[in-house]
């Protein structure tokens, strides 16, 4: 690369030299008009920065569907600015860019931006060796919007926003951080492999890992799920825990289904409970007031069972009409739905609403330890019959239990109305989630997370005792399963096309597993740390699905797309399970392994896995049963809103919105095209609102079979859709055994993307 220094005199020769070297890589672009236009504007340019900004803006103006590669020209120009700024701030000549990795580590530790542990745990010689692996050519993979995203959100900067760290140094610092606890004799090779995976953008790590790895603040996990106990102290303790996690950059899912309904009794006094809405308003205030490291307000999703007496006020709480005292506009919403409800909706039957507190008190159900159980503690073990519908019928028929009867379709209408107005509630199909839960021996899944891809065992943390001792107040808590999401995603278009899945997934699983231990001292909520260690749950995901289809020449609306999804995700699942099993051989199985579906082999039987020409499932099953598995939960494709942009891919497994769109910055709109857009791929990039949504559901069902948790899966509909057609999509999703659906993205709804779960 030719480097133009900031001190260089701005003149025609300087510009022509720089552009000549850039355009050597893009001979197909119509550069002559751009160059002459830029030269003409030179008269008004007074400084290096002005010149570079004009060059970049002029390049962005040239981006069209016909000539999308202008984004790489703009990115190369922006790199010049970054390299110069870093060189100035770090005190080296710009021609020596990427020659001072060890010095960067020491400088940022001294400034308090980096945590000193990388310097302490690696020798100077090791860090200098790692610096020699940096390949500056990898920076040329970035589009302009991808590079801007990386700089704005993830690179380590000074306290006034000054640039110190460069893109490849961020990748290498992440690799060093995630491998710091590996055995010294193989640690550097693992760092090198992790850097290979990141720098080639074969994978992305989660937004908190991207942003916080190696730094002196923040944690590395994406999001969390809390179960709120039905007690005053439980509710306020949960709110405090949620605030502490939100402060560290985590998104939160909150299950409210155990909280008593409005007009329930408190200590025997009838009709005094205010229900879930006041506590939701507390959470709403927390989301607004406790932001995520100053970057954005907190993100909290609340879930409630469809049989809860407060379901109607819950569904109305995000709408724009009605009593503002009952509104919580800054929360996201999800509904927990059993099979039986969907059956009643389809047959236009009745549905009954209950107060969970009264159910526990009147029904008298107990677990093996003598603890009271509610209706939420049961699910149907098989489609069409099981424990939930049996207990639900008992509640209906119990003469002392109060209940409200409503047509099931009326609740569904309110769900559809809210979805078309706000995009939510998300749909969580609780029976399917629990039937396929590999750790059902150890708990229950009540809800999902902020982005509907995480499904793990949950339970409430309770305060059991408080007393004073030696002048101190001692509080005893019984920790519940407080779910932690550790995410990372495969860039399908790059990894599959380059045929590197077999090499990629083992290092990716190891990186994810190491996040769990590194977070032990970074997550402030101790029950979350304990749950993280108990299940060692990870969420390996994937993005750039539509991108891959376009490269393969596969139409979205085709049987081939469903078959391809099935085969590809079966392979990814196999390699992920195999990698976690190999880690278990090396480091031990997760503590809750005994009795799990992994241990008994039922995991493989439920999914009908048997050996075939490409994958030896029978042998893998035996090895998992014999050696264990390192991670109790393995796969969970997330939304990838920001990291897919960073890596020049398409988000998650969703279709694209448009071939060309605009990202808005403070005072400029940045044109962005879908990746690898050319005459061949053009016709395979169908608009999200024009593809067959039922085909999307079928693709997702094919993936879901191989994903032990769930997937962030959106439905795209025109705002003119008829209610019966939207209902039909939900019924189809449920019948295809999806565990969840994410947003209903109507053309009339503006939805804020979730960056927390982007990975």
C-alpha positions in Angstrom: 0.0 0.0 0.0 1.1 3.5 -0.7 0.9 5.7 2.4 0.1 9.4 2.1 1.2 11.1 5.3 -0.8 13.8 7.0 2.0 16.3 6.6 2.1 15.7 2.8 1.3 18.8 0.7 -2.1 18.5 -0.9 -1.7 18.7 -4.6 -2.7 17.0 -7.8 0.3 14.7 -8.0 -0.4 13.4 -4.4 -4.0 12.5 -5.3 -3.2 10.9 -8.6 -0.4 8.8 -7.1 -2.7 7.5 -4.3 -5.6 6.8 -6.6 -3.4 5.1 -9.2 -2.4 2.5 -6.6 -5.9 2.0 -5.4 -7.5 1.6 -8.8 -4.9 -1.0 -9.8 -7.1 -3.5 -7.9 -10.3 -2.2 -9.4 -9.7 -1.9 -13.2 -13.4 -2.5 -13.9 -14.5 0.7 -12.2 -15.1 3.9 -14.2 -12.5 5.9 -12.4 -11.6 8.7 -14.9 -14.7 10.8 -14.1 -14.2 10.4 -10.3 -10.5 11.4 -10.5 -11.2 14.5 -12.6 -14.1 15.5 -10.3 -11.8 15.2 -7.3 -9.0 17.1 -8.9 -11.3 19.9 -9.7 -12.4 20.2 -6.1 -8.7 20.4 -5.0 -8.9 24.2 -5.3 -11.1 24.4 -2.3 -9.2 21.8 -0.2 -6.9 23.3 2.5 -5.7 20.2 4.5 -5.0 16.5 4.3 -8.2 15.6 6.2 -10.3 17.7 3.9 -8.7 16.0 0.9 -9.3 12.5 2.3 -12.9 13.3 3.3 -13.6 14.6 -0.2 -12.1 11.6 -1.8 -14.2 9.3 0.4 -17.5 11.1 -0.1 -16.9 11.3 -3.8 -16.2 7.5 -3.9 -19.4 6.8 -1.9 -21.4 8.9 -4.4 -20.3 6.5 -7.1 -21.7 3.4 -5.4 -24.5 1.8 -7.4 -26.0 -1.6 -8.0 -24.0 -1.7 -11.2 -20.7 -0.7 -9.6 -20.8 -1.7 -5.9 -17.0 -2.0 -5.5 -16.7 1.7 -5.0 -17.3 0.9 -1.3 -13.8 -0.8 -1.3 -12.2 2.3 -2.8 -13.8 4.4 0.0 -12.6 1.9 2.6 -9.0 2.0 1.3 -9.1 5.8 1.5 -10.5 5.6 5.1 -7.7 3.2 6.0 -5.3 5.9 5.0 -6.9 8.2 7.6 -6.9 5.5 10.3 -3.3 4.5 9.7 -2.2 8.2 9.9 -4.1 8.9 13.0 -2.8 5.8 14.8 0.7 6.6 13.7 0.4 10.2 15.0 -1.1 9.1 18.4 1.4 6.3 18.9 4.4 8.1 17.7 5.7 6.1 14.7 6.0 6.7 11.0 2.9 5.7 9.0 5.0 3.5 6.8 5.7 1.4 9.9 2.0 0.6 10.4 1.4 -2.7 12.2 5.1 -3.0 13.3 4.5 -2.1 17.0 2.0 -4.5 18.5 3.8 -5.1 21.7 4.3 -1.3 22.2 0.5 -0.9 21.6 -0.2 -3.3 24.5 2.1 -1.4 26.9 0.8 2.0 25.8 -2.9 1.1 26.3 -2.2 -0.6 29.6 -0.5 2.6 30.8 -3.4 4.6 29.7 -5.8 2.4 31.6 -7.7 1.3 28.4 -6.3 -2.3 28.2 -6.4 -4.7 31.1 -2.8 -5.6 32.0 -3.4 -9.4 32.1 -2.3 -9.9 28.5 1.0 -8.2 29.2 1.3 -10.2 32.5 0.4 -13.6 31.1 2.4 -13.5 27.8 6.1 -12.8 27.5 7.4 -9.8 25.5 8.8 -12.3 23.0 5.4 -14.0 22.6 3.6 -10.7 21.9 6.3 -9.6 19.5 6.0 -12.9 17.7 2.2 -12.6 17.6 2.7 -9.1 16.0 4.5 -10.7 13.1 1.4 -12.7 12.2 -0.5 -9.5 11.4 -1.4 -9.4 7.7 -2.3 -5.8 6.7 -3.7 -7.0 3.4 -6.7 -8.4 5.4 -7.8 -4.8 6.0 -8.6 -4.7 2.3 -11.5 -7.1 2.9 -13.5 -4.3 4.6 -16.3 -2.4 2.9 -16.5 1.2 3.9 -19.6 0.6 6.1 -17.9 -2.4 7.7 -14.7 -0.5 8.5 -16.8 2.5 9.9 -18.7 0.0 12.1 -15.5 -1.5 13.4 -14.0 1.9 14.2 -17.1 3.5 15.7 -18.0 0.6 17.9 -15.2 -1.8 18.6 -11.6 -0.4 18.2 -9.8 0.7 21.4 -9.8 4.4 21.6 -8.5 7.1 24.0 -10.8 8.8 26.4 -11.3 11.6 23.8 -12.0 9.2 21.0 -8.5 9.2 19.5 -7.5 6.2 17.5 -4.8 3.9 18.8 -5.8 0.4 17.8 -6.1 -0.8 14.2 -8.4 -3.5 12.8 -5.9 -6.4 12.8 -4.7 -5.4 16.2 -8.2 -5.7 17.5 -8.5 -9.2 16.0 -5.2 -10.3 17.5 -6.0 -8.8 20.9 -9.2 -10.8 20.9 -7.3 -14.0 20.0 -4.7 -13.4 22.8 -7.4 -12.7 25.3 -9.5 -15.7 24.6 -6.5 -18.1 24.7 -4.8 -16.7 27.7 -5.6 -19.6 30.0 -4.6 -22.4 27.5 -1.5 -24.5 28.3 1.6 -22.6 27.5 3.0 -25.4 25.3 0.2 -25.0 22.7 -1.2 -21.6 23.5 0.6 -19.6 20.8 -0.5 -22.0 18.1 -4.1 -21.6 19.3 -3.8 -17.8 19.3 -2.5 -18.0 15.7 -5.5 -20.2 14.7 -8.0 -17.8 16.4 -6.4 -14.9 14.6 -6.6 -16.8 11.3 -10.4 -17.3 11.9 -11.0 -13.7 12.9 -8.8 -11.9 10.4 -10.2 -13.9 7.4 -13.6 -13.1 8.8 -14.6 -16.7 8.6 -16.3 -16.0 11.9 -17.3 -13.1 14.2 -17.4 -13.0 17.9 -20.3 -11.4 19.8 -20.5 -7.6 20.1 -19.4 -7.5 23.8 -16.4 -9.7 23.0 -15.5 -7.6 20.0 -15.8 -4.4 22.0 -14.4 -5.5 25.4 -11.8 -8.3 24.9 -8.5 -7.1 26.3 -9.9 -3.9 27.7 -10.2 -2.9 31.3 -14.0 -2.7 31.4 -17.1 -4.7 30.4 -17.8 -8.3 30.1 -17.7 -10.7 27.1 -21.1 -12.3 27.0 -24.0 -11.1 24.9 -27.1 -11.4 27.0 -28.8 -12.9 30.0 -32.1 -14.4 31.1 -33.6 -13.9 34.6 -36.5 -15.5 36.2 -38.2 -13.2 38.7 -39.4 -14.6 42.0 -42.9 -13.7 43.1 -41.9 -11.7 46.2 -41.1 -8.1 46.9 -37.4 -8.7 47.6 -37.2 -11.1 44.6 -38.6 -8.4 42.2 -36.3 -5.7 43.5 -33.2 -8.0 43.6 -33.9 -8.9 40.0 -34.1 -5.3 39.0 -30.7 -4.6 40.6 -29.2 -7.6 38.9 -30.6 -6.5 35.6 -29.2 -3.0 36.1 -25.7 -4.3 36.8 -25.7 -6.5 33.8 -27.1 -3.8 31.5 -24.3 -1.5 32.7 -21.8 -4.0 31.4 -23.3 -4.2 27.9 -25.6 -7.2 28.3 -29.1 -7.5 26.9 -31.6 -9.1 29.2 -34.6 -11.4 28.9 -36.9 -11.4 31.9 -39.5 -14.1 32.7 -42.4 -12.5 34.6 -44.7 -15.5 34.6 -44.3 -16.3 38.3 -45.5 -12.9 39.5 -49.1 -12.8 40.8 -51.7 -11.2 38.7 -53.6 -7.9 39.3 -56.2 -8.2 42.1 -54.5 -11.3 43.5 -54.1 -11.5 47.3 -51.0 -10.5 49.3 -50.6 -12.2 52.7 -54.3 -13.2 52.4 -55.6 -9.7 51.7 -57.8 -10.0 48.7 -57.6 -7.9 45.6 -54.5 -5.9 46.6 -51.9 -7.0 44.0 -51.2 -4.6 41.2 -50.0 -7.3 38.8 -47.0 -7.3 36.5 -47.4 -3.9 34.9 -46.0 -1.8 37.8 -42.9 -4.1 37.9 -42.6 -3.8 34.1 -42.5 0.0 34.5 -39.6 -0.4 37.0 -37.8 -2.4 34.3 -38.6 0.2 31.7 -37.0 2.9 33.9 -33.9 0.6 34.3 -33.6 0.2 30.6 -33.7 3.9 30.0 -31.5 5.0 33.0 -28.8 2.3 33.0 -27.3 2.5 29.6 -24.7 0.1 28.0 -21.3 1.7 28.6 -22.7 5.0 27.3 -23.4 3.6 23.8 -27.1 3.0 23.9 -29.9 2.5 26.5 -30.4 -0.9 28.0 -32.3 -3.6 26.1 -34.7 -5.7 28.1 -37.3 -8.2 26.8 -40.1 -9.3 29.1 -42.0 -12.6 28.7 -45.4 -13.6 30.1 -47.5 -16.8 29.7 -50.5 -16.6 27.5 -52.6 -18.1 30.3 -51.7 -15.3 32.8 -54.6 -13.1 33.9 -52.5 -10.0 33.0 -52.0 -11.1 29.4 -54.3 -8.4 27.9 -52.7 -5.5 29.8 -49.3 -7.0 29.0 -50.1 -7.0 25.2 -51.3 -3.4 25.3 -48.3 -2.0 27.2 -46.3 -1.1 24.2 -49.1 0.2 22.1 -49.5 3.9 21.5 -53.1 4.3 22.6 -54.6 3.9 26.0 -53.6 4.9 29.6 -49.9 6.0 29.6 -49.7 4.9 33.3 -50.0 1.4 32.0 -47.4 1.7 29.2 -43.8 0.5 29.0 -42.6 1.7 25.5 -38.9 0.9 26.0 -39.3 -2.8 26.7 -39.5 -5.6 24.2 -42.2 -8.3 24.6 -42.5 -12.0 24.2 -45.4 -14.4 24.8 -44.9 -18.0 26.1 -47.3 -20.2 24.2 -48.1 -23.9 24.8 -49.3 -26.2 22.0 -52.8 -26.3 23.5 -53.3 -22.6 23.0 -52.5 -22.8 19.3 -54.9 -25.8 19.0 -57.6 -23.7 20.6 -56.9 -20.7 18.3 -57.1 -23.0 15.3 -60.4 -24.5 16.3 -61.7 -21.2 17.7 -62.1 -22.7 21.1 -62.1 -21.1 24.6 -59.0 -20.3 26.7 -58.7 -19.8 30.4 -56.7 -17.3 32.3 -55.3 -17.9 35.8 -53.3 -16.1 38.5 -50.0 -18.1 39.1 -50.0 -17.3 42.8 -53.5 -18.7 43.3 -52.7 -21.7 41.2 -49.8 -22.6 43.5 -51.8 -22.0 46.6 -55.0 -23.8 45.6 -53.7 -26.7 43.5 -51.0 -27.8 46.0 -48.7 -29.4 43.4 -45.2 -30.1 44.7 -41.9 -31.2 43.2 -39.7 -34.0 44.7 -38.2 -31.6 47.2 -41.6 -30.5 48.4 -41.5 -27.1 46.7 -44.8 -25.7 45.3 -45.3 -25.9 41.6 -47.3 -23.7 39.2 -48.8 -24.3 35.8 -45.7 -22.8 34.3 -43.7 -25.7 35.6 -45.2 -28.2 33.3 -45.0 -28.9 29.5 -46.4 -31.4 27.1 -43.9 -34.2 26.7 -45.4 -35.2 23.4 -47.3 -33.3 20.7 -51.0 -33.6 21.6 -50.7 -34.9 25.1 -48.7 -34.4 28.3 -48.4 -32.8 31.7 -49.3 -29.3 30.8 -52.7 -29.9 29.3 -53.5 -32.3 32.2 -52.7 -29.7 34.8 -54.5 -27.0 32.8 -57.6 -29.1 32.8 -57.3 -29.7 36.5 -57.2 -25.9 37.0 -60.3 -25.4 34.8 -62.2 -28.0 36.8 -61.1 -27.0 40.3 -64.1 -25.3 42.0 -62.0 -23.1 44.3 -59.7 -21.7 41.6 -60.8 -18.4 40.0 -60.5 -18.2 36.3 -61.4 -16.1 33.3 -62.8 -17.6 30.1 -62.0 -15.9 26.8 -62.0 -17.0 23.2 -58.5 -18.0 22.3 -58.7 -16.1 19.0 -59.3 -12.9 20.9 -56.0 -13.1 22.6 -54.4 -14.0 19.2 -56.0 -10.9 17.7 -54.4 -8.7 20.3 -51.0 -10.4 19.6 -51.4 -9.8 15.9 -52.5 -6.2 16.4 -49.4 -5.5 18.6 -47.1 -7.2 16.1 -48.3 -5.1 13.2 -48.0 -1.9 15.3 -44.7 -2.6 17.2 -43.1 -5.7 15.7 -43.6 -7.6 19.0 -44.5 -9.8 20.9 -42.0 -12.5 20.0 -43.5 -16.0 20.0 -42.0 -18.6 22.3 -43.3 -22.1 21.8 -42.6 -23.5 25.2 -43.6 -27.1 24.8 -41.3 -27.7 21.8 -38.5 -25.9 23.5 -38.7 -28.1 26.6 -39.3 -31.3 24.7 -36.0 -30.8 22.8 -34.1 -29.4 25.8 -31.0 -31.6 26.2 -30.9 -30.7 29.9 -34.5 -31.3 30.9 -33.2 -33.6 33.6 -31.9 -30.5 35.5 -34.6 -27.9 34.9 -37.2 -26.0 32.9 -37.1 -23.4 30.1 -39.7 -20.8 30.8 -38.9 -18.2 28.1 -36.2 -17.0 25.7 -33.9 -14.0 25.6 -33.9 -10.6 24.0 -33.4 -12.0 20.5 -35.3 -15.4 20.9 -32.3 -17.7 20.1 -31.3 -18.7 23.6 -33.2 -21.5 25.3 -31.7 -22.9 28.5 -32.8 -24.0 32.0 -34.0 -21.2 34.2 -35.1 -20.7 37.8 -35.6 -17.9 40.2 -33.0 -16.8 42.8 -34.5 -16.4 46.2 -33.3 -14.7 49.4 -33.5 -17.3 52.2 -32.1 -15.6 55.2 -30.9 -12.1 56.4 -29.2 -11.5 59.8 -26.6 -9.4 61.5 -23.3 -10.7 62.6 -20.2 -8.9 64.0 -21.6 -5.6 62.8 -22.3 -6.7 59.3 -25.5 -7.6 57.5 -25.4 -11.2 56.1 -27.7 -12.2 53.2 -28.1 -15.8 52.1 -29.5 -16.5 48.6 -30.4 -19.7 47.0 -29.1 -19.2 43.4 -31.3 -20.0 40.5 -30.3 -20.8 36.9 -29.6 -17.3 35.6 -28.9 -17.8 31.9 -25.8 -16.5 30.1 -25.5 -16.3 26.3 -22.0 -16.7 24.9 -22.2 -16.1 21.2 -20.2 -16.4 18.0 -21.1 -16.9 14.4 -19.9 -18.5 11.2 -19.7 -16.3 8.1 -21.4 -18.9 5.9 -20.6 -17.2 2.6 -16.8 -17.2 3.3 -16.4 -20.3 5.4 -18.5 -22.6 3.2 -17.2 -21.3 -0.1 -13.6 -21.7 1.1 -14.4 -25.1 2.6 -12.9 -24.4 6.0 -15.7 -25.6 8.4 -13.7 -28.6 9.6 -10.8 -26.3 10.6 -12.9 -23.4 11.8 -15.5 -24.9 14.1 -13.0 -26.5 16.6 -11.2 -23.2 17.2 -14.5 -21.3 17.4 -15.9 -23.7 20.0 -12.7 -23.4 22.0 -12.9 -19.6 21.9 -16.5 -19.7 23.1 -15.7 -22.1 25.9 -12.9 -19.9 27.1 -15.2 -16.9 27.3 -17.0 -18.7 30.2 -13.9 -18.8 32.4 -12.7 -15.3 31.4 -16.1 -13.9 32.5 -15.9 -15.2 36.0 -14.5 -12.0 37.3 -16.3 -9.7 34.9 -19.9 -10.6 35.4 -21.2 -8.9 38.6 -24.2 -11.2 39.1 -22.9 -14.2 40.9 -25.7 -16.6 40.1 -25.1 -15.9 36.4 -21.4 -16.9 36.9 -22.5 -20.1 38.6 -25.0 -21.0 35.9 -22.4 -20.2 33.3 -20.1 -22.8 34.9 -22.8 -25.3 35.5 -23.9 -25.7 31.9 -20.9 -24.1 30.1 -23.5 -23.0 27.5 -22.4 -21.5 24.2 -24.3 -20.3 21.2 -22.5 -21.0 18.0 -24.5 -19.4 15.2 -24.3 -18.5 11.5 -25.0 -15.5 9.2 -24.8 -14.6 5.6 -27.2 -17.3 4.5 -28.8 -15.2 1.7 -25.3 -14.2 0.6 -24.4 -17.9 0.4 -27.5 -18.8 -1.5 -26.7 -16.0 -4.1 -23.1 -17.3 -4.5 -24.4 -20.8 -5.0 -27.1 -19.7 -7.4 -29.9 -21.1 -5.3 -33.3 -19.3 -5.3 -34.8 -18.5 -2.0 -38.2 -19.8 -3.0 -37.0 -23.3 -3.9 -37.0 -26.8 -2.5 -33.3 -26.7 -3.1 -32.9 -24.0 -0.5 -34.7 -26.1 2.2 -32.6 -29.2 1.3 -29.4 -27.1 1.4 -30.3 -25.6 4.8 -30.9 -29.1 6.2 -27.7 -30.6 4.9 -25.5 -27.6 5.8 -26.8 -27.2 9.3 -26.6 -30.9 9.9 -22.9 -30.7 9.1 -22.4 -27.7 11.3 -24.2 -29.4 14.2 -22.0 -32.5 13.8 -18.8 -30.6 13.8 -19.9 -28.5 16.7 -20.8 -31.5 18.8 -17.6 -33.2 17.8 -15.5 -30.2 18.8 -17.2 -29.9 22.2 -16.7 -33.7 22.8 -13.0 -33.3 22.0 -12.8 -30.5 24.4 -14.5 -32.6 27.1 -11.8 -35.3 26.6 -9.2 -32.5 27.2 -10.8 -30.4 29.9 -13.8 -32.4 31.2 -17.5 -32.4 30.6 -19.9 -29.7 31.9 -20.9 -30.3 35.6 -24.6 -31.1 34.8 -23.7 -33.7 32.1 -24.8 -36.8 34.0 -28.4 -37.7 33.2 -28.7 -35.2 30.3 -29.9 -36.2 26.8 -26.2 -36.0 25.8 -25.3 -38.6 28.4 -28.2 -41.0 27.6 -27.9 -40.6 23.9 -31.5 -39.4 23.7 -30.3 -36.2 22.0 -29.4 -38.1 18.9 -32.5 -40.3 19.0 -34.9 -37.3 19.2 -33.4 -35.9 16.1 -33.3 -39.2 14.2 -29.5 -39.0 13.7 -27.9 -42.1 12.1 -24.7 -42.6 10.2 -24.7 -42.0 6.4 -22.0 -41.5 3.7 -20.9 -38.1 4.9 -21.3 -38.1 8.7 -20.8 -40.9 11.2 -23.5 -40.0 13.7 -23.5 -43.4 15.4 -19.8 -43.2 16.3 -20.2 -39.6 17.5 -23.1 -40.6 19.7 -21.1 -43.3 21.4 -18.1 -40.9 21.9 -20.3 -38.3 23.5 -21.9 -40.8 25.8 -18.5 -42.2 26.7 -16.4 -39.0 27.0 -19.0 -36.4 27.7 -19.4 -33.0 26.1 -17.9 -29.8 27.2 -20.9 -27.5 26.7 -24.5 -28.4 27.8 -25.9 -26.1 25.1 -24.2 -25.6 21.8 -25.9 -23.7 18.9 -28.0 -20.5 18.7 -27.9 -18.4 15.6 -28.3 -14.8 16.6 -29.5 -11.6 14.7 -26.0 -10.4 13.7 -27.2 -6.9 13.0 -23.9 -5.1 13.3 -21.3 -7.8 13.0 -22.7 -9.0 9.6 -22.2 -5.5 8.3 -18.7 -5.4 9.7 -17.8 -8.7 7.9 -19.6 -7.8 4.6 -22.3 -10.5 5.0 -26.0 -10.6 5.2 -27.7 -10.7 8.6 -28.4 -14.1 10.2 -30.4 -16.4 8.1 -32.8 -13.7 6.9 -33.4 -12.5 3.4 -32.0 -9.0 2.5 -34.2 -5.9 2.5 -32.8 -4.4 -0.7 -29.9 -4.8 -3.0 -29.0 -1.2 -2.3 -29.9 0.7 0.9 -28.5 3.7 2.9 -27.0 3.8 6.4 -27.6 7.1 8.0 -24.7 8.8 9.8 -24.8 12.3 11.5 -24.6 14.3 8.3 -24.4 11.8 5.5 -26.1 8.8 4.1 -23.8 5.9 3.3 -24.9 3.8 0.3 -24.5 0.1 1.0 -25.1 -2.8 -1.5 -25.5 -6.5 -0.6 -22.2 -8.4 -0.7 -20.8 -9.8 -3.9 -23.4 -8.1 -6.0 -22.8 -8.8 -9.7 -24.6 -9.8 -12.8 -24.7 -13.5 -11.6 -25.9 -12.9 -8.1 -28.3 -10.0 -8.8 -31.3 -12.3 -9.5 -30.8 -14.3 -6.4 -31.1 -11.4 -4.0 -34.9 -11.2 -3.7 -36.4 -8.6 -1.4 -37.4 -9.8 2.1 -41.0 -8.8 1.7 -41.3 -10.5 -1.7 -40.0 -13.9 -0.8 -42.4 -16.6 0.3 -42.6 -16.4 4.1 -43.7 -20.1 4.3 -40.6 -21.0 2.4 -38.6 -19.0 5.0 -40.4 -21.0 7.7 -39.6 -24.3 6.1 -35.9 -23.3 5.7 -35.8 -22.4 9.4 -37.5 -25.6 10.4 -34.8 -27.5 8.5 -32.2 -25.6 10.5 -34.1 -25.9 13.8 -33.8 -29.7 13.7 -30.1 -29.4 14.0 -30.0 -26.4 16.5 -30.3 -27.5 20.1 -31.5 -24.0 21.2 -33.3 -21.7 18.7 -32.7 -19.1 16.0 -33.5 -15.4 15.7 -36.1 -15.7 12.9 -38.1 -12.8 11.6 -41.3 -12.7 9.5 -41.5 -10.0 6.8 -45.0 -8.9 5.9 -46.6 -5.9 4.2 -48.6 -3.7 6.4 -51.7 -4.5 4.3 -51.5 -8.2 5.3 -54.9 -9.6 6.4 -55.1 -10.9 9.9 -56.0 -14.4 8.8 -52.8 -14.6 6.6 -50.6 -13.4 9.5 -52.3 -16.0 11.7 -51.7 -18.6 9.1 -47.9 -17.9 9.2 -47.9 -18.3 13.0 -49.8 -21.6 12.7 -47.4 -22.8 10.1 -44.4 -21.9 12.2 -45.8 -23.7 15.2 -46.8 -26.8 13.1 -43.3 -26.9 11.6 -42.0 -27.2 15.2 -40.2 -23.9 15.4 -39.3 -23.0 19.0 -39.6 -19.2 18.5 -40.2 -16.4 16.1 -38.6 -13.0 16.5 -40.0 -9.8 15.0 -42.9 -9.5 12.7 -41.3 -6.9 10.4 -44.2 -5.0 8.8 -43.5 -2.4 6.2 -45.1 0.1 8.5 -42.9 -0.6 11.6 -39.5 0.8 12.4 -37.6 -1.7 14.5 -34.4 -1.0 16.4 -31.8 -3.6 15.6 -30.4 -5.6 18.5 -26.6 -5.2 18.6 -26.2 -7.0 21.9 -26.8 -10.4 20.4 -25.0 -9.6 17.2 -22.2 -12.1 16.7 
